[in-house]
Amino acid sequence: LLVDGGLAIIQIDPREFESLELANLVLTDKRRYGNTLLGFYQYADVGD
């Protein structure tokens, strides 16, 4: 669960990262720190 304006942050090895289509989350930023990649996802109300 995310509050309004909240972020979900994932940590992954950059070699394993794949772009994904997620229902209500949008990738807003990626940051690489050596052997670590952080992906920042924000809630997006896509409606039906």
Distance bins in CASP14 RR format, pairs under 12 A and 6 or more apart:
PFRMAT RR
TARGET T0000
AUTHOR 0000-0000-0000
RMODE 2
METHOD distances of the structure
MODEL  1
1 8 0 0 0 0 1 0 0 0 0 0 0
1 24 0 0 0 0 0 1 0 0 0 0 0
1 43 0 0 0 0 1 0 0 0 0 0 0
2 8 1 0 0 1 0 0 0 0 0 0 0
2 9 0 0 0 0 0 1 0 0 0 0 0
2 24 0 0 0 0 1 0 0 0 0 0 0
2 25 0 0 0 0 1 0 0 0 0 0 0
2 26 0 0 0 0 0 1 0 0 0 0 0
2 40 0 0 0 0 0 1 0 0 0 0 0
2 41 0 0 0 0 1 0 0 0 0 0 0
2 42 0 0 0 0 1 0 0 0 0 0 0
2 43 1 0 1 0 0 0 0 0 0 0 0
2 44 0 0 0 0 0 1 0 0 0 0 0
2 45 0 0 0 0 0 1 0 0 0 0 0
3 42 0 0 0 0 0 1 0 0 0 0 0
3 43 0 0 0 0 1 0 0 0 0 0 0
4 42 0 0 0 0 0 1 0 0 0 0 0
4 43 1 0 0 1 0 0 0 0 0 0 0
4 44 0 0 0 0 0 1 0 0 0 0 0
4 45 0 0 0 0 0 1 0 0 0 0 0
5 25 0 0 0 0 0 1 0 0 0 0 0
5 26 0 0 0 0 0 1 0 0 0 0 0
5 28 0 0 0 0 0 1 0 0 0 0 0
5 40 0 0 0 0 0 1 0 0 0 0 0
5 41 0 0 0 0 0 1 0 0 0 0 0
5 42 1 0 0 1 0 0 0 0 0 0 0
5 43 1 0 0 1 0 0 0 0 0 0 0
5 44 0 0 0 0 0 1 0 0 0 0 0
5 45 0 0 0 0 0 1 0 0 0 0 0
6 25 0 0 0 0 0 1 0 0 0 0 0
6 26 0 0 0 0 0 1 0 0 0 0 0
6 28 0 0 0 0 0 1 0 0 0 0 0
6 40 0 0 0 0 1 0 0 0 0 0 0
6 41 0 0 0 0 1 0 0 0 0 0 0
6 42 1 0 0 1 0 0 0 0 0 0 0
6 43 1 0 0 1 0 0 0 0 0 0 0
6 44 0 0 0 0 0 1 0 0 0 0 0
7 25 0 0 0 0 1 0 0 0 0 0 0
7 26 0 0 0 0 0 1 0 0 0 0 0
7 27 0 0 0 0 0 1 0 0 0 0 0
7 28 1 0 0 1 0 0 0 0 0 0 0
7 29 0 0 0 0 1 0 0 0 0 0 0
7 38 0 0 0 0 0 1 0 0 0 0 0
7 39 0 0 0 0 1 0 0 0 0 0 0
7 40 1 0 1 0 0 0 0 0 0 0 0
7 41 1 0 0 1 0 0 0 0 0 0 0
7 42 1 0 1 0 0 0 0 0 0 0 0
7 43 0 0 0 0 1 0 0 0 0 0 0
7 44 0 0 0 0 0 1 0 0 0 0 0
8 22 0 0 0 0 1 0 0 0 0 0 0
8 24 0 0 0 0 0 1 0 0 0 0 0
8 25 1 0 0 1 0 0 0 0 0 0 0
8 26 0 0 0 0 0 1 0 0 0 0 0
8 27 0 0 0 0 0 1 0 0 0 0 0
8 28 0 0 0 0 0 1 0 0 0 0 0
8 29 0 0 0 0 0 1 0 0 0 0 0
8 38 0 0 0 0 0 1 0 0 0 0 0
8 39 0 0 0 0 1 0 0 0 0 0 0
8 40 1 0 0 1 0 0 0 0 0 0 0
8 41 1 0 1 0 0 0 0 0 0 0 0
8 42 1 0 0 1 0 0 0 0 0 0 0
8 43 0 0 0 0 1 0 0 0 0 0 0
8 44 0 0 0 0 0 1 0 0 0 0 0
9 25 0 0 0 0 0 1 0 0 0 0 0
9 27 0 0 0 0 0 1 0 0 0 0 0
9 28 0 0 0 0 0 1 0 0 0 0 0
9 29 0 0 0 0 1 0 0 0 0 0 0
9 30 0 0 0 0 0 1 0 0 0 0 0
9 31 0 0 0 0 1 0 0 0 0 0 0
9 36 0 0 0 0 0 1 0 0 0 0 0
9 37 0 0 0 0 0 1 0 0 0 0 0
9 38 1 0 1 0 0 0 0 0 0 0 0
9 39 1 0 0 1 0 0 0 0 0 0 0
9 40 1 0 1 0 0 0 0 0 0 0 0
9 41 1 0 0 1 0 0 0 0 0 0 0
9 42 0 0 0 0 0 1 0 0 0 0 0
10 16 0 0 0 0 0 1 0 0 0 0 0
10 17 0 0 0 0 1 0 0 0 0 0 0
10 18 0 0 0 0 0 1 0 0 0 0 0
10 20 0 0 0 0 0 1 0 0 0 0 0
10 22 0 0 0 0 0 1 0 0 0 0 0
10 25 0 0 0 0 1 0 0 0 0 0 0
10 27 0 0 0 0 1 0 0 0 0 0 0
10 29 0 0 0 0 0 1 0 0 0 0 0
10 30 0 0 0 0 1 0 0 0 0 0 0
10 31 0 0 0 0 0 1 0 0 0 0 0
10 36 0 0 0 0 0 1 0 0 0 0 0
10 37 0 0 0 0 1 0 0 0 0 0 0
10 38 1 0 0 1 0 0 0 0 0 0 0
10 39 1 0 1 0 0 0 0 0 0 0 0
10 40 0 0 0 0 1 0 0 0 0 0 0
10 41 1 0 0 1 0 0 0 0 0 0 0
11 17 0 0 0 0 0 1 0 0 0 0 0
11 30 0 0 0 0 0 1 0 0 0 0 0
11 31 0 0 0 0 0 1 0 0 0 0 0
11 32 0 0 0 0 0 1 0 0 0 0 0
11 33 0 0 0 0 1 0 0 0 0 0 0
11 34 0 0 0 0 0 1 0 0 0 0 0
11 35 0 0 0 0 0 1 0 0 0 0 0
11 36 1 0 0 1 0 0 0 0 0 0 0
11 37 1 0 0 1 0 0 0 0 0 0 0
11 38 1 0 1 0 0 0 0 0 0 0 0
11 39 1 0 0 1 0 0 0 0 0 0 0
11 40 0 0 0 0 0 1 0 0 0 0 0
12 18 0 0 0 0 1 0 0 0 0 0 0
12 20 0 0 0 0 0 1 0 0 0 0 0
12 30 0 0 0 0 1 0 0 0 0 0 0
12 31 0 0 0 0 0 1 0 0 0 0 0
12 32 0 0 0 0 0 1 0 0 0 0 0
12 33 0 0 0 0 0 1 0 0 0 0 0
12 35 0 0 0 0 0 1 0 0 0 0 0
12 36 1 0 0 1 0 0 0 0 0 0 0
12 37 1 0 1 0 0 0 0 0 0 0 0
12 38 0 0 0 0 1 0 0 0 0 0 0
12 39 1 0 0 1 0 0 0 0 0 0 0
13 32 0 0 0 0 0 1 0 0 0 0 0
13 33 0 0 0 0 0 1 0 0 0 0 0
13 34 0 0 0 0 0 1 0 0 0 0 0
13 35 1 0 0 1 0 0 0 0 0 0 0
13 36 1 0 0 1 0 0 0 0 0 0 0
13 37 1 0 0 1 0 0 0 0 0 0 0
13 38 0 0 0 0 0 1 0 0 0 0 0
14 30 0 0 0 0 1 0 0 0 0 0 0
14 31 0 0 0 0 0 1 0 0 0 0 0
14 32 1 0 1 0 0 0 0 0 0 0 0
14 33 0 0 0 0 1 0 0 0 0 0 0
14 34 1 0 0 1 0 0 0 0 0 0 0
14 35 1 0 0 1 0 0 0 0 0 0 0
14 36 1 0 0 1 0 0 0 0 0 0 0
14 37 1 0 1 0 0 0 0 0 0 0 0
14 38 0 0 0 0 0 1 0 0 0 0 0
14 39 0 0 0 0 0 1 0 0 0 0 0
15 32 0 0 0 0 0 1 0 0 0 0 0
15 34 0 0 0 0 0 1 0 0 0 0 0
15 35 0 0 0 0 1 0 0 0 0 0 0
15 36 0 0 0 0 0 1 0 0 0 0 0
15 37 0 0 0 0 1 0 0 0 0 0 0
16 35 0 0 0 0 0 1 0 0 0 0 0
16 36 0 0 0 0 0 1 0 0 0 0 0
16 37 0 0 0 0 1 0 0 0 0 0 0
17 27 0 0 0 0 0 1 0 0 0 0 0
17 30 1 0 0 1 0 0 0 0 0 0 0
17 31 0 0 0 0 0 1 0 0 0 0 0
17 32 0 0 0 0 1 0 0 0 0 0 0
17 36 0 0 0 0 0 1 0 0 0 0 0
17 37 1 0 1 0 0 0 0 0 0 0 0
17 38 0 0 0 0 0 1 0 0 0 0 0
17 39 0 0 0 0 1 0 0 0 0 0 0
18 27 0 0 0 0 0 1 0 0 0 0 0
18 37 0 0 0 0 0 1 0 0 0 0 0
18 39 0 0 0 0 0 1 0 0 0 0 0
19 26 0 0 0 0 0 1 0 0 0 0 0
19 27 1 0 0 1 0 0 0 0 0 0 0
19 30 0 0 0 0 1 0 0 0 0 0 0
19 39 0 0 0 0 0 1 0 0 0 0 0
19 41 0 0 0 0 0 1 0 0 0 0 0
20 26 0 0 0 0 0 1 0 0 0 0 0
20 27 0 0 0 0 1 0 0 0 0 0 0
20 39 0 0 0 0 0 1 0 0 0 0 0
20 41 0 0 0 0 1 0 0 0 0 0 0
21 27 0 0 0 0 0 1 0 0 0 0 0
21 41 0 0 0 0 0 1 0 0 0 0 0
21 44 0 0 0 0 0 1 0 0 0 0 0
21 46 0 0 0 0 0 1 0 0 0 0 0
22 28 0 0 0 0 0 1 0 0 0 0 0
22 39 0 0 0 0 0 1 0 0 0 0 0
22 41 1 0 0 1 0 0 0 0 0 0 0
22 42 0 0 0 0 0 1 0 0 0 0 0
22 43 0 0 0 0 0 1 0 0 0 0 0
22 44 0 0 0 0 1 0 0 0 0 0 0
22 46 0 0 0 0 1 0 0 0 0 0 0
23 41 0 0 0 0 0 1 0 0 0 0 0
23 43 0 0 0 0 0 1 0 0 0 0 0
23 44 0 0 0 0 1 0 0 0 0 0 0
23 45 0 0 0 0 0 1 0 0 0 0 0
23 46 1 0 0 1 0 0 0 0 0 0 0
23 47 0 0 0 0 1 0 0 0 0 0 0
23 48 0 0 0 0 0 1 0 0 0 0 0
24 41 0 0 0 0 1 0 0 0 0 0 0
24 42 0 0 0 0 1 0 0 0 0 0 0
24 43 1 0 1 0 0 0 0 0 0 0 0
24 44 1 0 1 0 0 0 0 0 0 0 0
24 45 1 0 0 1 0 0 0 0 0 0 0
24 46 1 0 0 1 0 0 0 0 0 0 0
24 47 0 0 0 0 1 0 0 0 0 0 0
24 48 0 0 0 0 0 1 0 0 0 0 0
25 39 0 0 0 0 0 1 0 0 0 0 0
25 40 0 0 0 0 1 0 0 0 0 0 0
25 41 1 0 1 0 0 0 0 0 0 0 0
25 42 1 0 0 1 0 0 0 0 0 0 0
25 43 1 0 0 1 0 0 0 0 0 0 0
25 44 1 0 0 1 0 0 0 0 0 0 0
25 45 0 0 0 0 0 1 0 0 0 0 0
25 46 0 0 0 0 1 0 0 0 0 0 0
26 39 0 0 0 0 0 1 0 0 0 0 0
26 40 0 0 0 0 1 0 0 0 0 0 0
26 41 1 0 0 1 0 0 0 0 0 0 0
26 42 1 0 1 0 0 0 0 0 0 0 0
26 43 1 0 0 1 0 0 0 0 0 0 0
26 44 1 0 1 0 0 0 0 0 0 0 0
26 45 0 0 0 0 0 1 0 0 0 0 0
26 46 0 0 0 0 1 0 0 0 0 0 0
27 37 0 0 0 0 0 1 0 0 0 0 0
27 38 0 0 0 0 0 1 0 0 0 0 0
27 39 1 0 0 1 0 0 0 0 0 0 0
27 40 1 0 0 1 0 0 0 0 0 0 0
27 41 1 0 1 0 0 0 0 0 0 0 0
27 42 0 0 0 0 1 0 0 0 0 0 0
27 44 0 0 0 0 0 1 0 0 0 0 0
28 38 0 0 0 0 0 1 0 0 0 0 0
28 39 0 0 0 0 1 0 0 0 0 0 0
28 40 1 0 1 0 0 0 0 0 0 0 0
28 41 1 0 0 1 0 0 0 0 0 0 0
28 42 1 0 1 0 0 0 0 0 0 0 0
28 43 0 0 0 0 0 1 0 0 0 0 0
28 44 0 0 0 0 1 0 0 0 0 0 0
29 37 0 0 0 0 0 1 0 0 0 0 0
29 38 0 0 0 0 1 0 0 0 0 0 0
29 39 1 0 0 1 0 0 0 0 0 0 0
29 40 1 0 1 0 0 0 0 0 0 0 0
29 41 0 0 0 0 1 0 0 0 0 0 0
29 42 0 0 0 0 1 0 0 0 0 0 0
30 36 0 0 0 0 0 1 0 0 0 0 0
30 37 1 0 0 1 0 0 0 0 0 0 0
30 38 1 0 0 1 0 0 0 0 0 0 0
30 39 1 0 1 0 0 0 0 0 0 0 0
30 40 1 0 0 1 0 0 0 0 0 0 0
30 41 0 0 0 0 0 1 0 0 0 0 0
31 37 1 0 0 1 0 0 0 0 0 0 0
31 38 1 0 1 0 0 0 0 0 0 0 0
31 39 1 0 0 1 0 0 0 0 0 0 0
31 40 1 0 0 1 0 0 0 0 0 0 0
32 38 1 0 0 1 0 0 0 0 0 0 0
32 39 0 0 0 0 1 0 0 0 0 0 0
33 39 0 0 0 0 0 1 0 0 0 0 0
END
